């Protein structure tokens, strides 16, 4: 009955300071305050009991870890020796990296230049070489399409164009000599992406 008197018109709480509880000894106020205090204490205890226990600290098994570590450690002393690296005495170096130039007709041409030479301390006195110069157009999926025609000028060697493939040049390069190649592609659409790929192979070693 006391709790009911403490409720406001909305009946949404018990108010120990409600005007309906005023009496000489304030007994109604004391009852409502005691009930509210008991409810709060029980709620706090319920929260503590309902919370999951804190996880115990994991104990590391140091001895077992060391034993397993030594068991799975790679056998042998020191790192494995790396295979000996050998460099080729034959070199192809660009003196002009591939670049595009615009034509008066609004097209593009690819130009480049590179040198091929044989080290002076090479084991062979001369090498018979095959040079293949490709200039493919890249498709939308990244695959290589048709090759553009390329005009090639060379100096330092007597190169001959292969009879069956105009992209292949054959020549003999002596030790310490240098062959120079300058090239220009045919005109192509500015929206295209092209790639220059010179590939050189030694065919026959000459003593």
N, C-alpha and C positions, 0 to 999 in steps of 0.2 A: 504493500500500500504506500509506503514511504517512497519507493522508487518511482511509482506511478505519479505521485505528486510532484516529483522533481523534474518530470519531463516537460519541455516547452511545447507550445502548440503544434509543432511539427512532429513531435514524438520521435525524434531522431537521436536523443542522448539523455543521460541522467546528469542533472546539473545540481551539485551540492549547494550552490549559491542561489537556487531558485527561491522566489518570494513565497511560494506555497509552503516552504519548509520552515518558515520563521515561527519559532516558539520561544518560550522563556529560556529553556535550557539548551536550545539548538541541537536537540537529540536527532531530529530528522537529518540535519546537515552532516552530523557525525556518522550516521549510518550510511548515507550515500557515499561519503568520502572513503569510508572503510571498504565498502564494496568495490569502488573504483580502484583503490590501491591493491586489493586482493586480485582483482582481474588482471591488472598490469603485471603483478609479480608472477602469476601463473602463466601469462602469455610469454614473458621473458624466459621462464624455465622451459616451456614447451619449445621455444625457438632453439634453445641450447641443446635440448635432447634430440630434436628432429634433425639438426645439422649433421652431415656425415663427418666421421672422425678424420682428423688431419692425417695424411699419409705418412707412415713412418719413414725416416730417412733410410735410403738404400745403403746397405753396407757393401762396400767393394771387397771382393774376394781377391786380395792382392796376390796371395800365393798362387791361386789358380790362374789369375791373369798372367803372371810371369811365366808359369809353366806352359800355358797355351801359346804365349808369345814366342817362346823359344822353340816350341814344336813347329809352328808355322813360319818361322823365320827362314828366308832363303839360305840354302847351304852355300858354303864357299866363302872365301875371303875377298872383299873388295868388289867393285862393280865389274860387270863383264866388259872385256875389251871391245872397243868399237872397231868395225871393219875398216881397213885401210882405204882412205879415199884417194882415188886416182883421177887426175884431171886430163882432159883430152888436149893434145897439142894443136887441134884444129879449132878455130874460133870464128864466130860470126857476130859482129858487133855493129849496131846501128850508128851511123854518123848523123842521120836525120830520122827521128822517130816518125812513123806514119802520121800524116796530117792531111786535112781536106782543104782544097782551094776552090773558090767559086769561079764559074765560067760566065762569060757575057750572056749566055742563054739561060742563066738561072739554075744551072746544074752544078754538080760537084765533081771533082777529080781527086783521087788519092795519090799522094806523092810520098816518096821515102828514099833513103839511101843507106847502104850498109857495106861493110868491108868483110872479106873473108881472108884469113891468113893462117899460115902454119908456123909454129914456133921454130926458132932457129936451132933449138936443141932437140927437135923431134927425131925419133929413131929413123924415120923414112926420109930419103932425100927429096921425094916428091910423091904426091898423091893424085890419083885420077878421081875426080869428084863429079857428083851429079847434084845439081841444084834445081829444086822444084819451087816455083813461085806461084802461089795460089792467092786469089783475092775474091773470096766468096761473099755473096750477099746473105746476111742473116735473116732467116724467116721469123715470123712472129713467135714461134715456139722455141726459138734459140737454135734451131737446126740450121746447118749451112745449105744454102741454095746454089744457084748457078754462079760460076766464076766470071768475073769481069775480065775483059781483055786488058793486058798490061804491056806497055811499051818499056823495054829494058835497054839501057845503055851501060856498057861495061868497059873497064880499062884495067890494065895490069895482067890480063890473061887473054888467050885466044879461045873464047867460048863458042860452042856450036849449039844451035837449037836442035832438039831431038826431032827427027822426021815424023814421028807418030804423035808427039805431044808438044805443042808449042810452049807449054809452061815449063818444060824441062831443058836445062842447059848443062852441057858437059864440057869440062876443061881440066887441065892438069895444073896443079899448083905446086911450085917448088918450095923447098924449105926456106923460110925467111921472106918469101914473096908475099904480096898483098894484092888481092883482087877487089876492085871497087865496082859496085852495082848501083845505078840510079834508075828509078822506075816511076812511071806515071800510069794510072789506070784510065780506062775510057770514062766518059761522062756517065753519071748516074743520078738518079732522083734524090733530092735532098732529104726525103723522108726515109730513105733506106739507111741501113747500118751495114757497113762492110768491114771485112777483116783481112789484114795482110798476113800471110803465113809463109815465110821462106823456110824450106827444109833442105838440108844438105847431108849427103851421104858419101862416104869414101867407097869407091868401087874396087880399084886395083892399086896396090902399092908397087911403086917402081923403085928398084935399087939403083 
